[in-house]
Amino acid sequence: MAVGSLIAMLKAVPLTIWNGIVRQTTVEMSVTDDSDSFEWFKWWFQEQPSSRRTRLLDAYTPYGSDHKVFVTPGPGAHWLWYMRRPLRVTLTRTENTTSYKRRECFHLQTLGRNPKIMQNLLGKCRQSYLDQTHDKSEMFTINSDKKWESLASYAPRSLKSVILPERVKENLVRDIEFFQTSKDWYMSMGIPYRRGYMLHGLPGAGKTSLINGIAEHFHLKVCSINLNNVTDGMLSQLILTAPSNALILLEDVDCAGATEKRLDKDKKDSLENLMTGLSLSGLLNALDGAQSANGALFFMTTNHIDKIDQALLRDGRTDVRIEFTAASTDQKRMLYMRFFPNTSEQEMIEFLANNPTTTIAELQGVLLRERNKQLANTKVMSATNRGRL
């Protein structure tokens, strides 16, 4: 027994010595998927030439990517060169089927004893990510882990394509530009550095289109939150962890029970909402409390501003209000000419008179049907002419 125990101990000696040498001659770093650095490194790693030659692959379809399939390095060990040193990258993934999402982690290891090499690598990954995304607008939604996730299929529209009454877009752009250049002034005055906008009025009048246009114009990250699906703590956490240069979007706030006028709610409803979902105080604290996001733009939309509690509409929470009314004659003419630029003014006047609409969305639907009708007639005529020939 003594001899057997001695042999077993001696077998472990080389491995112990080797592990000690590795610890003394290498630098290691772990990057987990619950931090922004995971996305930075993954972006940088996929762009490296050596990672494109790997035979350990992962195929995945990002949420909202219209079923496009992407191929990336999969779980296992991958080797590449960084600063003339071999860098070993090991991707691990949990197989816990009880959670909604399997956790992932990059484990990095390279030769050396100075940890600055890992700090330098992480800085390069962050810069590479920012260089690729700084001039692009993105849409972020909440995933099953209650964290922000980029929506791959988001295609923001140009602000020029949004048809609104005169000066509405210009005044809003000027207000945002003034806010973004006033950070030092806000800080010196002790005023919370955030700005709130309330877009209210008829449905289909262009509220969401304007927000998407603003996001594209200023290269903002749109973070959409459904107030009916969050609690007080969850809302605060989402706002605090929103990407930099974020536009926090709260659509249809009149549909959230927490925003209703307090005079219209009895104590029982208030207590139930406080225990099971979002409360009015939780929403107000998230917008302008001590833990609110610094530098964020809050955009709220509603079709019924009269249902909103006045505490949400006061200055500091709602700094700018923009009302969306029925489309004007000039708006309708501009939209018509975009669809049919080669028609005469008389044809336009007759068409708009024969197809009365209230909002831009209604008119757009009418114009789309008219366009499809004209295209169908053109194809029929072309087929008939070919048959005669």
ABEGO torsion letter per residue (X at the ends): XAAAAAAAAAAAAAAAAAAAAAAAABBBBBBBAABAAAAAAAAAAAABAAAAABABBBBBBBBGAGGBBBBBBBBEBBBBBBGGBBBBBBBBBBABAABABBBBBBBBBBBEABAAAAAAAAAAAAAAAAAAAAABBBBBBBBAAGBBBBBAABBBBBAAABBBBBGAAAAAAAAAAAAAAAAAAAAAAGBBBBBBBBBBEBBGAGAAAAAAAAAAAAGBBBBBBBAAABBAAAAAAAAAABBBGBBBBBBGAAABAAABBAAABBAAAAAAAAAABBBAAAAAAAAABAABBBGBBBBBBBABAAABBAAAABBGABABBBBBBBBBAAAAAAAAAAABAABBAAAAAAAAAABBBABAAAAAAAAAAAAAAAAAAAAAAAAAAAAAX
